[in-house]
Amino acid sequence: IGKLLLAELSQKQLDERFLEVVNALNTGIHLLDNTEECEELFGLNVKAARKAYAAIAYSAALQYYHKAGEILEKGDFSNHMWKQDHELLINFLNEQAVCEFLEGDQEIAEQCVQLAVNNAKNAVEKAESYNILIIHYTLQARYQEAIASGKHALEELGIILPEKDYERSRDKEIAKV
């Protein structure tokens, strides 16, 4: 049904019934048998999750992120996607982490961030992922963990904060300017 809807609806109709179409396609997720179908449905689920997130429907967004994750687990599809669309996967993991934090599953959120950090191609990608931890640890009053994540992010960017004598080091750097 989902494939038929996707093929037959006009762009305007598809926009209006997008989530319905994705839900219909998701019912046949176990029938996906080629990379192109997996790519398409993965992308549609990420798009649906983003729409739900923008509507402050975090639980619904999480359902779509979970479906996208389910597709990633099919065969060698995850490896294919890391090679094919690295940026999409990094964003997917970071976005899912935010939703997991908002919905209360901090363990999965931290796993998403760690996976993003482990697969990041550069320091900026790593720092962006660590930023998610910084924000959420701060919101939970877990300040030591927020500071540790911040230090990791800065270290990835080549900035090392002193462990002792912070004020003296700060003043020394300011004097250079």
C-alpha positions as a Markdown table, in Angstrom:
| # | Residue | x | y | z |
|---|---|---|---|---|
| 1 | Ile | 0.0 | 0.0 | 0.0 |
| 2 | Gly | 2.8 | 2.4 | 0.9 |
| 3 | Lys | 4.6 | 1.9 | -2.4 |
| 4 | Leu | 1.3 | 2.5 | -4.3 |
| 5 | Leu | 0.7 | 5.7 | -2.3 |
| 6 | Leu | 4.2 | 6.9 | -2.9 |
| 7 | Ala | 3.9 | 6.2 | -6.7 |
| 8 | Glu | 0.4 | 7.5 | -7.2 |
| 9 | Leu | 0.1 | 10.6 | -5.0 |
| 10 | Ser | 0.9 | 14.0 | -6.4 |
| 11 | Gln | 3.6 | 16.0 | -4.6 |
| 12 | Lys | 1.0 | 18.1 | -2.8 |
| 13 | Gln | -0.9 | 15.0 | -1.7 |
| 14 | Leu | 2.3 | 13.3 | -0.6 |
| 15 | Asp | 3.2 | 16.3 | 1.5 |
| 16 | Glu | -0.3 | 16.3 | 3.1 |
| 17 | Arg | -0.2 | 12.5 | 3.8 |
| 18 | Phe | 3.5 | 12.1 | 4.2 |
| 19 | Leu | 3.4 | 10.4 | 7.7 |
| 20 | Glu | 0.6 | 8.1 | 6.6 |
| 21 | Val | 2.7 | 7.0 | 3.6 |
| 22 | Val | 5.8 | 6.4 | 5.7 |
| 23 | Asn | 3.7 | 4.4 | 8.2 |
| 24 | Ala | 2.3 | 2.3 | 5.4 |
| 25 | Leu | 5.8 | 1.7 | 4.0 |
| 26 | Asn | 7.1 | 0.8 | 7.5 |
| 27 | Thr | 4.6 | -2.0 | 7.8 |
| 28 | Gly | 6.6 | -3.8 | 5.1 |
| 29 | Ile | 10.0 | -3.0 | 6.5 |
| 30 | His | 10.7 | -6.7 | 6.8 |
| 31 | Leu | 10.2 | -7.1 | 3.1 |
| 32 | Leu | 13.0 | -4.7 | 2.1 |
| 33 | Asp | 15.4 | -6.7 | -0.1 |
| 34 | Asn | 17.7 | -4.2 | -1.8 |
| 35 | Thr | 19.9 | -1.3 | -1.0 |
| 36 | Glu | 17.9 | 1.3 | -2.9 |
| 37 | Glu | 14.7 | 0.4 | -1.0 |
| 38 | Cys | 16.5 | 0.6 | 2.3 |
| 39 | Glu | 18.0 | 4.0 | 1.4 |
| 40 | Glu | 14.7 | 5.4 | 0.4 |
| 41 | Leu | 12.8 | 4.2 | 3.5 |
| 42 | Phe | 15.7 | 5.2 | 5.8 |
| 43 | Gly | 15.6 | 8.7 | 4.3 |
| 44 | Leu | 11.8 | 8.9 | 4.6 |
| 45 | Asn | 11.9 | 7.8 | 8.2 |
| 46 | Val | 14.5 | 10.4 | 9.1 |
| 47 | Lys | 12.4 | 13.1 | 7.3 |
| 48 | Ala | 9.3 | 11.9 | 9.1 |
| 49 | Ala | 11.2 | 12.0 | 12.4 |
| 50 | Arg | 12.3 | 15.6 | 11.7 |
| 51 | Lys | 8.7 | 16.6 | 10.9 |
| 52 | Ala | 7.5 | 15.1 | 14.1 |
| 53 | Tyr | 10.3 | 16.7 | 16.1 |
| 54 | Ala | 9.5 | 20.1 | 14.6 |
| 55 | Ala | 5.9 | 19.6 | 15.8 |
| 56 | Ile | 7.2 | 18.9 | 19.3 |
| 57 | Ala | 6.0 | 15.3 | 18.9 |
| 58 | Tyr | 9.1 | 13.8 | 20.4 |
| 59 | Ser | 7.7 | 10.3 | 21.0 |
| 60 | Ala | 6.5 | 10.1 | 17.4 |
| 61 | Ala | 9.9 | 11.3 | 16.2 |
| 62 | Leu | 11.5 | 8.6 | 18.2 |
| 63 | Gln | 9.4 | 6.0 | 16.6 |
| 64 | Tyr | 10.6 | 7.1 | 13.2 |
| 65 | Tyr | 14.2 | 7.2 | 14.3 |
| 66 | His | 13.8 | 3.7 | 15.7 |
| 67 | Lys | 12.4 | 2.5 | 12.3 |
| 68 | Ala | 15.4 | 4.1 | 10.6 |
| 69 | Gly | 17.7 | 2.3 | 13.0 |
| 70 | Glu | 15.9 | -1.0 | 12.3 |
| 71 | Ile | 16.7 | -0.5 | 8.6 |
| 72 | Leu | 20.3 | 0.2 | 9.4 |
| 73 | Glu | 20.5 | -3.2 | 11.0 |
| 74 | Lys | 19.6 | -5.0 | 7.8 |
| 75 | Gly | 22.5 | -6.9 | 6.4 |
| 76 | Asp | 25.4 | -4.7 | 5.5 |
| 77 | Phe | 23.3 | -1.6 | 5.0 |
| 78 | Ser | 24.9 | 0.3 | 7.8 |
| 79 | Asn | 28.4 | 0.0 | 6.3 |
| 80 | His | 26.9 | 1.0 | 3.0 |
| 81 | Met | 25.4 | 4.1 | 4.4 |
| 82 | Trp | 28.5 | 5.2 | 6.3 |
| 83 | Lys | 30.3 | 5.2 | 2.9 |
| 84 | Gln | 27.4 | 6.5 | 0.9 |
| 85 | Asp | 26.0 | 9.3 | 3.1 |
| 86 | His | 28.2 | 9.8 | 6.2 |
| 87 | Glu | 26.7 | 13.2 | 7.0 |
| 88 | Leu | 23.1 | 11.9 | 7.1 |
| 89 | Leu | 24.1 | 9.1 | 9.5 |
| 90 | Ile | 25.9 | 11.5 | 11.9 |
| 91 | Asn | 22.9 | 13.8 | 11.8 |
| 92 | Phe | 20.6 | 10.9 | 12.3 |
| 93 | Leu | 22.5 | 9.7 | 15.4 |
| 94 | Asn | 22.7 | 13.2 | 16.9 |
| 95 | Glu | 19.0 | 13.9 | 16.3 |
| 96 | Gln | 18.0 | 10.5 | 17.7 |
| 97 | Ala | 20.2 | 11.2 | 20.8 |
| 98 | Val | 18.4 | 14.5 | 21.4 |
| 99 | Cys | 15.0 | 12.7 | 21.2 |
| 100 | Glu | 16.1 | 9.9 | 23.4 |
| 101 | Phe | 17.2 | 12.5 | 26.0 |
| 102 | Leu | 13.9 | 14.3 | 25.8 |
| 103 | Glu | 12.0 | 11.1 | 26.1 |
| 104 | Gly | 14.1 | 10.0 | 29.1 |
| 105 | Asp | 16.3 | 7.2 | 27.7 |
| 106 | Gln | 19.7 | 8.6 | 28.6 |
| 107 | Glu | 21.5 | 5.3 | 28.1 |
| 108 | Ile | 20.4 | 5.0 | 24.4 |
| 109 | Ala | 21.1 | 8.7 | 23.9 |
| 110 | Glu | 24.6 | 8.4 | 25.1 |
| 111 | Gln | 25.1 | 5.3 | 22.9 |
| 112 | Cys | 23.9 | 7.3 | 19.9 |
| 113 | Val | 26.4 | 10.1 | 20.7 |
| 114 | Gln | 29.2 | 7.7 | 21.3 |
| 115 | Leu | 28.5 | 6.0 | 17.9 |
| 116 | Ala | 28.5 | 9.4 | 16.2 |
| 117 | Val | 31.8 | 10.4 | 17.9 |
| 118 | Asn | 33.4 | 7.0 | 17.0 |
| 119 | Asn | 32.4 | 7.4 | 13.3 |
| 120 | Ala | 33.0 | 11.2 | 13.0 |
| 121 | Lys | 35.4 | 12.1 | 10.2 |
| 122 | Asn | 36.6 | 15.3 | 11.8 |
| 123 | Ala | 36.9 | 17.2 | 15.0 |
| 124 | Val | 33.9 | 19.5 | 14.3 |
| 125 | Glu | 31.6 | 16.5 | 13.9 |
| 126 | Lys | 32.9 | 15.1 | 17.2 |
| 127 | Ala | 32.5 | 18.4 | 19.0 |
| 128 | Glu | 28.9 | 18.8 | 17.7 |
| 129 | Ser | 28.1 | 15.3 | 19.2 |
| 130 | Tyr | 29.7 | 16.1 | 22.5 |
| 131 | Asn | 27.7 | 19.4 | 22.6 |
| 132 | Ile | 24.5 | 17.2 | 22.9 |
| 133 | Leu | 25.9 | 15.7 | 26.0 |
| 134 | Ile | 27.0 | 19.0 | 27.4 |
| 135 | Ile | 23.5 | 20.5 | 27.1 |
| 136 | His | 21.7 | 17.5 | 28.5 |
| 137 | Tyr | 24.1 | 16.9 | 31.4 |
| 138 | Thr | 23.8 | 20.6 | 32.3 |
| 139 | Leu | 20.0 | 20.4 | 32.1 |
| 140 | Gln | 20.1 | 17.4 | 34.5 |
| 141 | Ala | 22.5 | 19.2 | 36.9 |
| 142 | Arg | 25.2 | 16.7 | 36.1 |
| 143 | Tyr | 27.8 | 19.4 | 35.9 |
| 144 | Gln | 31.0 | 17.3 | 36.3 |
| 145 | Glu | 29.9 | 15.2 | 33.3 |
| 146 | Ala | 29.0 | 18.3 | 31.3 |
| 147 | Ile | 32.4 | 19.8 | 32.0 |
| 148 | Ala | 34.1 | 16.5 | 31.1 |
| 149 | Ser | 32.2 | 16.4 | 27.8 |
| 150 | Gly | 33.1 | 20.0 | 27.1 |
| 151 | Lys | 36.7 | 19.3 | 27.7 |
| 152 | His | 36.6 | 16.3 | 25.3 |
| 153 | Ala | 34.9 | 18.5 | 22.7 |
| 154 | Leu | 37.6 | 21.2 | 23.1 |
| 155 | Glu | 40.4 | 18.7 | 23.0 |
| 156 | Glu | 39.0 | 17.4 | 19.7 |
| 157 | Leu | 39.3 | 21.0 | 18.4 |
| 158 | Gly | 42.9 | 21.2 | 19.7 |
| 159 | Ile | 42.1 | 23.3 | 22.7 |
| 160 | Ile | 43.5 | 22.0 | 26.0 |
| 161 | Leu | 42.3 | 23.5 | 29.2 |
| 162 | Pro | 44.7 | 23.5 | 32.1 |
| 163 | Glu | 43.8 | 21.3 | 35.1 |
| 164 | Lys | 45.3 | 23.7 | 37.6 |
| 165 | Asp | 45.9 | 27.4 | 37.9 |
| 166 | Tyr | 43.2 | 28.2 | 35.4 |
| 167 | Glu | 43.1 | 31.9 | 36.3 |
| 168 | Arg | 46.8 | 32.3 | 35.8 |
| 169 | Ser | 46.7 | 30.5 | 32.5 |
| 170 | Arg | 43.7 | 32.7 | 31.4 |
| 171 | Asp | 45.5 | 35.9 | 32.4 |
| 172 | Lys | 48.6 | 34.8 | 30.5 |
| 173 | Glu | 46.5 | 34.1 | 27.3 |
| 174 | Ile | 44.7 | 37.4 | 27.6 |
| 175 | Ala | 48.0 | 39.3 | 28.0 |
| 176 | Lys | 49.1 | 37.8 | 24.6 |
| 177 | Val | 46.2 | 39.5 | 22.9 |
